Amino acid sequence: MKIKYYLFAALFMLVLHSCVVMSPKKYKALVADRDSLQNRTTSLEAEVAALQADTARLHREIADAKRNYANLNDSYNTLNGNYNASSSKVSQLSSDLEKREARLKEVEDILHKQDAASQALKDKLQQALLGFQQSGLTVEVRNGKVYVSLTDKLLFPSGSIVIDEKGKQALQQLAAVLNKEPDINIAVEGHTDDKKVINLGQIKDNWDLSVMRATSVTRYLTETEKVDPQRLTATGKSQYQPIDPASTDEARAKNRRIEIVLTPKLDELYNLITTK
């Protein structure tokens, strides 16, 4: 509106300043100029209003853009922090995994060595005890241990805990191998069948029979064959770990036995597992 007012005032002063009586033609021309100026003024005012509206809109958009940028920047910083934390955790987990895999390989290598040692010991024992295998002696590897199984008829008279001569010969051959293998732990296990012991004097039941036969074998190995007693343990299993659970005479004969369990010392493996 100010532009329109100033233009009209300027035109009016121009007319007064001329001090000339205008002809109708000039007057009409002047009126036409005035109308043209008014139209241009209206157009300019509309354009100014539009520009002002656009300016206000741009200010709002700029403010929104700044807020969005700030939010995005915060999100980026958060994500970057999470990424750095995750990256650090992944690196730590990878390092831990490598250490565990290396440790596992060490354990597996030791177990493989022990399996090889057990197999070699089995071969030596089978060769040394070859003459007794038809009398009920077997040698096998189970779970990394060597099991020498001797039936009761190879070692003892029926119902007795006293080792007979044939049994002593077998144990003598066994001890010759064991004395050359000082890194082998020895467990002597007595086993019976499921028939109850009757009228055997000091032997009250199958527990007694299994334990006393195990200790008889242990004493013979340590006292006569000079196997280091610190390497041995003697246990009785009674009737509760049968080889054959059937109720036949053949099955019971298998179950009446002495098992000598030979285990490579686990010091190396134990130290590896307990070392942090």
Phi, psi and omega in degrees: 000326180296320179299315180298318181296314182296320179295317180295321180293321180295318178296321181294318179293325178296321180293316180294324183291331182290330179050034181239136176286116185278150175279160179305326182293316179291324179298316180297322180294320179295319178297320179296319177298319179299315180298322179296318179296320178298317180297318179294322179296316179299318180297317180294320179296320177296319179295319178298317179298318179296318179296319178297319178296318179296321179297316179297318179297318179296321176300317179295317180296321178296317179298317178297318180297320178296318178297316179298319179298316179298317179296316179296321179295319176297317179297319179298315180298320178296312179298320180295319177297317178297321179296315181298318179295317179296318179299318179295319180294318178298318179298318180295316179296321178297318179296316179297320180296318179299318179295318181294320179295320178296318179295318179299319179296321178298315180297315181298320179298317179295318179296322177297319177298319180293321177298318179295320179295319179296319180295319178296319178296318177302315180298318179297317182292319179298320178293317182291328186254020185304323183288350183254357187291332177282351180261012176103021177256133177228153176228127178210161178255127175225125177054041177079004179242152177260126180251118172257112184252126180239122179293157183298328182290339177282334187251320191231149165294161183302127177073009184253160174247009180264125183288132179274178187296320180295320177296320179297322179297317179296315180294328177296316178295320179297315182297326179300323178285316184296325180291342176268355182237075186291345182266023179247125173276147188233125174241126179256118184245128175264137180228144177237175170272190185265007176280137182287142177287133181230128172055055177245030175064246183291345180271110187274325184202187182294331175298310178303312183300316182293319181291315184294323176293322178295318180289329176298315179295319180297316179298318181297316181296320184276317186276321183266315184264001172060034171286136182303117183296337179293344181273349190251151166224149179236131181221154175246131181254357182055225184260008197265004173228065184288149171284319182233115184281359182293162182260026180268162178297322180297317179295317180296323179296323177294323186285334178280103189200164166247127175250125176255111186261121184251123184235124173301140179301138185258021184302314182298315179292318180299315180297323181292319183289322184275351178279128181274000000 
